Amino acid sequence: MGFKRLFGDKKNLINFLNIIFRGRKDIVDLTYRDTELVGTAEDIGTVIFDLMVETISGEEIIIEMQTTSHSNLKKRMLYYASRVISDKAPKGDRRGWGYALPEVYTVVLMDGFHMPDSSSTNYFHDVCLCNRDSGEIFYEGLGFIYLELVKFGKSEEESETDLDKVFFMLKNMSSLETLPRILDSEVFRRFFRLAKYAKLTKEEQRMYDISLKRKWDAEAVRLFREEEDALRKKEDALRKKEDERLKKEAARIKAEASRVRNEAPRIKNEATRVIKEERAKIEAEKLAEKLKSALNLKKRGLSVEDIAEDLGLTVEQVEKLK
């Protein structure tokens, strides 16, 4: 697809970003930033982006092209965005800073693999911080946009919106010899001229391939495959062990249920007896407290009738107190 040539053209990148932001942004100009973000301390490593730009209004946008699946793709993109945010904090005295954070967006083009840990059928994922219950946006200034090309299956005639046309162009670019009728506009004519794979030089292809197969990505792919194999073996073993456990548990439950059925009458009688005893004990304690209070009141000269009425006792009970 010629990622570097396609998005290394400022006008084309602006057109692309305005389309995928779907009206939320009106980007008129931008500046290409250094793709290498060096850590500020020895224990903070360097991060290398495919592309990074800053718009004229201050938004920071990371653009990544991924052609192989990664088990930690989402975490990586979150880490990238976090590094950009933390890099904006002033060093030293921050009292006058007021957490004036820029808006940071990460755009990921996913070619040839599905979104990890997702059952969604959508091919366009526009992610932001929101309230889980109401769906209300909590913070607009941090966003992630994933373009899952492998799930886009619309034909030329079905691609009606500009967003669908971008997907159609990106997914079919290597096989397109001429510009489709639906893409006959200045925006997509420019897109087509820049992205047509047949026009890339061998050197550009080599540079592009290298940029997609950096050491970090290659290591992530290797670990992902190892984790998949290990997980599959572990799941098989656990499934077999769980089947055996469930059989034993079913037999134990059946035996326990039979025992409980036999024990139920005895347990019911015992429970009834205990409840009666507890109630009697509580009533006796209450009566003892009342009699104690009645004796004190009697010593203080209150009449037997008043004491009995106030404490809910009989006159006979009060008269017997000494």
C-alpha positions in Angstrom: 0.0 0.0 0.0 3.0 2.3 0.3 2.3 3.6 3.8 5.2 6.1 3.9 4.4 7.6 0.5 0.6 7.6 1.2 0.8 9.4 4.5 4.0 11.2 4.0 2.1 13.6 1.8 0.6 16.3 4.0 -2.5 17.1 2.0 -3.4 13.4 1.6 -2.9 12.8 5.3 -5.1 15.8 6.2 -7.8 14.4 3.9 -7.5 11.0 5.4 -7.7 12.2 9.0 -10.7 14.5 8.4 -12.6 11.5 6.9 -11.9 9.1 9.8 -12.7 11.8 12.4 -16.1 12.0 10.8 -16.7 15.7 11.3 -15.3 15.9 14.9 -12.2 17.6 13.6 -11.5 20.1 10.9 -7.8 19.7 10.3 -6.4 22.4 8.0 -2.7 22.0 8.6 -0.3 19.8 10.5 3.4 19.3 11.2 5.3 16.0 11.0 7.0 15.3 14.3 10.1 13.2 15.1 8.9 9.6 15.2 11.4 8.7 17.9 10.4 9.7 21.5 13.5 9.3 23.7 12.9 8.5 27.4 13.8 11.2 30.0 15.5 8.7 32.3 17.7 5.6 31.9 14.8 3.3 32.9 12.4 4.8 30.4 13.0 3.4 26.9 12.8 5.0 23.5 9.5 4.7 21.6 9.5 4.7 17.8 6.2 5.5 15.9 5.5 4.9 12.3 4.2 8.5 11.9 3.4 11.2 14.3 2.0 14.6 13.6 0.8 17.7 15.4 -2.2 19.7 14.0 -2.2 23.4 13.8 -4.7 23.4 16.7 -2.4 21.3 18.9 -3.7 17.8 18.7 -1.1 15.1 18.7 -1.8 12.2 16.3 0.1 8.9 16.1 -0.4 6.8 13.0 0.6 3.1 13.0 0.5 0.5 10.3 0.2 -3.1 11.5 0.2 -6.2 9.2 0.6 -9.0 11.8 -1.3 -9.8 14.9 0.0 -8.9 18.4 -1.2 -10.2 21.7 -0.6 -6.9 23.3 -1.7 -4.5 20.5 -4.1 -2.5 22.6 -1.7 -2.1 25.5 1.0 -1.0 23.1 -1.2 1.7 21.6 -2.2 2.9 25.1 1.4 3.0 26.1 2.3 5.0 23.0 -0.4 7.6 23.7 0.6 7.7 27.4 4.2 8.4 26.5 3.1 11.4 24.3 1.0 12.7 27.1 3.6 12.4 29.8 6.2 13.9 27.5 4.2 17.2 27.5 4.5 17.6 31.3 7.0 20.4 32.1 10.1 19.5 34.0 10.6 21.0 37.4 8.1 23.5 38.8 4.6 22.6 37.5 2.5 25.0 39.6 1.6 27.2 36.7 1.1 24.3 34.3 -2.5 23.4 35.3 -2.4 20.0 33.5 -2.8 21.7 30.1 -2.7 18.4 28.2 -3.0 18.2 24.4 -5.6 16.0 22.8 -3.8 12.7 21.8 -5.2 10.3 19.2 -3.8 7.0 18.0 -4.8 5.8 14.5 -4.0 2.1 13.7 -4.4 0.6 10.2 -4.8 -3.2 10.7 -4.1 -5.2 7.6 -4.5 -9.0 7.5 -5.6 -9.8 11.0 -8.5 -9.2 13.4 -8.8 -7.0 16.4 -7.5 -9.0 19.4 -10.0 -10.0 22.1 -13.0 -8.7 20.1 -16.1 -10.3 18.8 -17.4 -7.2 17.1 -18.3 -7.4 13.4 -17.5 -3.7 12.9 -14.5 -2.8 10.7 -14.2 0.7 12.1 -13.5 1.1 15.8 -13.7 4.7 17.3 -12.7 4.3 20.9 -12.8 7.0 23.7 -13.2 7.2 27.5 -16.8 7.0 28.3 -19.2 6.2 31.2 -19.7 2.5 31.1 -23.4 2.7 32.2 -24.7 5.7 30.3 -22.3 5.8 27.3 -21.7 9.5 27.9 -18.3 10.6 26.8 -16.2 11.2 29.9 -13.1 12.7 28.3 -12.8 13.6 24.6 -9.0 14.3 24.6 -7.8 10.7 24.4 -8.9 8.5 21.5 -8.0 5.4 19.5 -9.2 4.7 16.0 -8.7 1.2 14.6 -9.3 0.5 10.9 -9.8 -3.3 10.7 -9.3 -3.8 6.9 -9.8 -7.6 7.0 -13.5 -7.2 8.0 -14.4 -4.7 5.3 -16.3 -6.6 2.6 -18.2 -4.0 0.7 -18.1 -3.8 -3.0 -17.5 -0.7 -5.1 -21.2 -0.1 -5.5 -21.8 -0.6 -1.7 -19.1 1.9 -0.7 -21.2 5.1 -0.4 -19.6 7.1 2.5 -16.2 8.7 2.3 -15.2 6.4 5.2 -16.2 3.3 3.2 -14.3 4.6 0.2 -11.2 5.0 2.3 -11.5 1.3 3.4 -12.2 0.2 -0.2 -9.1 2.1 -1.4 -6.8 0.8 1.3 -8.0 -2.8 1.0 -7.9 -3.1 -2.8 -5.1 -0.7 -3.7 -2.6 -3.4 -4.7 -5.1 -4.8 -7.3 -6.5 -1.6 -8.7 -5.2 -0.6 -12.1 -7.5 2.3 -12.6 -9.4 4.6 -10.3 -12.9 3.3 -9.7 -15.8 5.5 -10.6 -17.0 5.9 -7.0 -13.5 7.4 -6.1 -13.5 10.0 -8.9 -12.9 13.1 -6.7 -9.9 15.2 -6.0 -9.4 13.6 -2.6 -9.3 10.1 -3.9 -7.5 10.8 -7.1 -4.6 12.1 -5.0 -5.0 9.1 -2.7 -4.8 6.8 -5.7 -1.8 8.5 -7.3 0.2 8.3 -4.0 -0.8 4.8 -2.9 -0.6 2.8 -6.1 1.8 0.1 -5.3 3.0 -0.4 -8.9 4.5 3.1 -8.8 6.7 2.5 -5.7 10.4 2.0 -6.3 12.2 -1.0 -5.0 14.0 1.2 -2.5 10.7 2.5 -1.2 9.3 -1.0 -0.9 12.4 -2.1 1.0 12.2 0.9 3.4 8.5 0.3 3.9 9.0 -3.4 4.7 11.8 -2.6 7.1 9.6 0.0 8.9 6.9 -2.7 9.4 9.3 -5.4 10.6 11.2 -3.7 13.3 12.7 -5.7 16.1 9.9 -4.9 18.5 7.2 -6.1 16.1 9.0 -9.2 15.2 9.5 -10.1 18.8 5.9 -9.4 19.6 4.8 -11.7 16.8 7.1 -14.5 18.0 5.8 -14.2 21.6 2.2 -14.1 20.4 2.6 -17.4 18.5 4.4 -19.1 21.4 1.7 -17.9 23.7 -1.0 -19.2 21.4 0.6 -22.7 21.2 1.2 -22.8 25.0 -2.4 -21.6 25.6 -3.8 -24.2 23.3 -2.0 -27.0 25.0 -2.9 -25.7 28.4 -6.6 -25.4 27.5 -6.6 -29.0 26.2 -5.1 -30.3 29.4 -7.4 -28.2 31.5 -10.4 -29.3 29.6 -9.6 -33.0 30.1 -8.9 -32.4 33.8 -12.1 -30.4 34.2 -14.1 -33.2 32.5 -12.8 -35.7 35.0 -13.4 -33.3 37.9 -17.0 -32.7 36.8 -17.7 -36.4 36.7 -16.4 -36.9 40.2 -18.2 -33.8 41.4 -21.5 -35.0 39.9 -21.2 -38.3 41.7 -20.3 -36.6 45.0 -23.2 -34.2 44.6 -25.6 -37.1 43.9 -24.4 -38.9 47.1 -24.6 -35.7 49.1 -28.1 -35.0 47.9 -29.2 -38.4 49.0 -27.7 -38.0 52.4 -29.3 -34.5 52.8 -32.7 -35.9 51.9 -32.3 -38.6 54.6 -31.0 -36.1 57.2 -33.6 -33.4 56.4 -36.3 -34.5 59.0 -33.8 -34.7 61.8 -32.2 -31.4 60.9 -35.6 -29.7 60.8 -36.6 -31.0 64.2 -33.2 -30.0 65.7 -33.5 -26.5 64.2 -37.0 -26.1 65.6 -35.8 -27.1 69.1 -32.8 -24.7 68.9 -35.0 -21.8 67.8 -37.5 -22.5 70.6 -34.7 -22.6 73.2 -33.2 -19.4 71.8 -36.5 -17.6 71.9 -37.1 -18.8 75.5 -33.7 -17.6 76.5 -34.2 -14.2 75.0 -37.6 -13.8 76.7 -36.2 -14.9 80.0 -33.4 -12.3 79.7 -35.9 -9.6 78.8 -38.1 -10.5 81.8 -35.0 -10.5 84.1 -34.1 -6.9 82.9 -37.7 -5.8 83.5 -37.8 -7.3 87.0 -34.5 -5.7 87.8 -35.8 -2.3 86.7 -39.0 -2.8 88.6 -37.1 -3.6 91.8 -35.1 -0.4 91.5 -38.3 1.7 90.9 -40.0 0.0 93.8 -37.1 0.9 96.2 -37.4 4.5 95.0 -41.1 4.5 96.2 -43.1 4.3 93.0 -46.4 2.5 93.3 -46.7 -1.1 92.3 -49.5 -0.3 89.9 -47.4 2.3 88.0 -44.4 0.1 87.8 -46.4 -2.8 86.5 -48.0 -0.6 83.8 -44.8 1.1 82.7 -42.8 -2.1 82.4 -45.5 -4.4 81.1 -45.5 -6.6 84.2 -48.3 -7.9 86.4 -49.0 -6.4 89.8 -48.3 -9.9 91.3 -44.8 -10.0 89.7 -44.0 -6.6 91.1 -45.3 -7.3 94.6 -43.1 -10.4 94.9 -40.0 -8.4 94.3 -37.8 -7.8 97.4 
